[in-house]
Amino acid sequence: MERRWLRVAVLATIAALCAALAGTASARVDAQGASAATVVKVGFIYSKTGALSAFGQEEFDGFNAGLAYTKGKCGGYAISPTFVDDATDPAKAVAAAKDLIGQGYKILAGTASSGIALQLAPLAAQNNILYVSSAAAADAITGLNRNTFRSGRQSIQDVLDAAGIFPPKSAGKKVVVFAEDTAFGAGNVVAVNSIFGSKGHTVSKILVPFGAPDLTPYAQQLKNSGADVVFVAWAGANGPAMWQSLQQQGVPQKMDIITGLANREIYDTFGPLVPGVKLISHYVWNAPKNAVNTWMVKYLAKQHEGVPNIFTPDGFVTAQMICRALQKGGVDTAKQITALEGWQFLAPKGKQRIRPADHAMLQPMFQVQLLPAAGGHFAVKVLKTVSPGNVQPPVTPFK
């Protein structure tokens, strides 16, 4: 009898151990006993609220669309996202990242804020995890460390796009960068000085406190600057108010404007200021002609999200990159990095490539116009697709 009870006890212990192991494993088993995808948790830190919440929503929509597009294509791995609101606050973003890393997350992604991305990237290297920055444009993110990648463009790609619009034979112009006093704004000053300064132009800056409620003094300063050209680089939610201030001060009548086309929500405010002006564009939904963009546009329409906005493809590409990292590198961070370096793929914008030397995202850019449309609104006319090679950033080797 004692032997019988001993045998039962041993079997019960083995059964309990097996159950515990099954509970800690990430691989699921379906009703028929077939192994399903191995679940990998990914932390997506973005501005659900705060000054950049509009951009955050675009990244969120794009990332979820990208997850749907890549589902079942990640080499036996399934991405399970945890979404965390950073409220456009670097301190909250860093705290969220540390918490996720402490929970064992090995892949983080997100943020449209350059200031936030520049603080999350060092954490990736320190903890040997993979970090994919999204729409944040600061050039300093490129080449920061091998654990950090970007899914969007960087400031100098905007400026190189703009250089293709600026009269090639002109020289000696006075160019003022009008931007917010942020990492994004500072990055644009450096990029404009690098590109336009090398062509014989004088570059200066007017930096406005982020989220400033009264923009009139800065618009007046710009009006009185004697500039031939103003390069406007603006990311804050007060963009419409900024353009209204420039209009009220007569800035468009005093100097040429070079700027990028931002969110659709600004078209009707911005359109009257730039009649017939060529604008640089990171992305507009009707510019790329490829199967991936078509898929994304149709998917978002079915989800009732409307047509994609400027940073929707950045979220989408983030999902593509994480899927590729898992497909080729599994859950090993070093192998994930190797899998992404040099990868060329079709994204919503077109063919893109991750440069191994510094993880710059080589990608096409666009040139567009805003034209009057029905009902007093403005719509985009696509003028040109600029090839990745013509907006290729200089190499910034890893430190």
ABEGO torsion letter per residue (X at the ends): XAAAAAAAAAAAAAAAAAAAAAAABABBBBAAGBBBBBBBBBBBBBBABEAAAAAAAAAAAAAAAAAAAABGAAGGBBBBBBBBBAGGBAAAAAAAAAAAAAAGBABBBEEABAAAAAAAAAAAAAAGBBBBBBABABAAABGABAABBBABBBAAAAAAAAAAABBAABBGBBBBBBBBBBAAAAAAAAAAAAAAAAAGBBBBBBBBBBGBABAAAAAAAAAAAGBABBBBBBABAAAAAAAAAAAAAGAAAABBBBBBBBBAAAAAAAAAABBGBBBBBABBAAABBBAAAAAAAAAAAAAGAEBBBAAAAAAAAAAAAAAAAAAAAEABAAAAAAAABGBBBBBAAEBBBBBAAAGBBBBBBBBBBBBBBBGGBBBBBBABBBBAAAABBBBBBBX
